[in-house]
Each structure stands twice: as C-alpha cells, then as structure tokens.
Amino acid sequence: MADKDNSQFQINVDPKTTPILYTDVIFMNTNEDGLMLDVCQKIGSTNQLQVVARIGMSRIHAKKFIKKLSELLVMTEGKSQTGEKN
C-alpha cells in the first residue's frame, strides 16, 4: 500500500480487462505472517459462492489498509460517491 498521496501516481485502468468485482462475502484468514482475503459473490438466489479474487498481504500492509479504508469511509460518510469535487 502506498503511503504517499495518490496525486503522486498516475493510475491507468482499462475497464475492458479490469472489471469492478462486486462482493457479497469476504472470508478472512490470518497467521503470524499475513492476511488472506477470499472475495466472493453470491450466485443468484442459491447458497453458492464464487470466489472472484484472492488477495494476500502482510500484517503491516493490512493494518495500513484498515487505517486508510476507515479514513475514507469517515470522510465520505453521507456522500454517494468518492472522487474529486467539481
């Protein structure tokens, strides 16, 4: 995770090859070395799940991620979307 301001990076995303993956369920496992997330979607109205992404990170990175995510959620509370103000 970058500790720098996002304005220092140019991020390029091709929506054709990098879709947004929605999650209904996240399974989290951890050990002394790190954290593993299995990001899943429910399949229709069944009780089946499809893993759409698996993400691993160090414990240090996970702590930074939680801190930044918490800050973002507080900052955008009550707003419909994140991003630059026009």
Secondary structure, DSSP 8 states (H G I E B T S, - for coil): ---S-GGGS-----TTTS-----SEEEEEE-SSEEEEEEEEE-TTSS-EEEEEEEEEEHHHHHHHHHHHHHHHHHTTT-S--S---
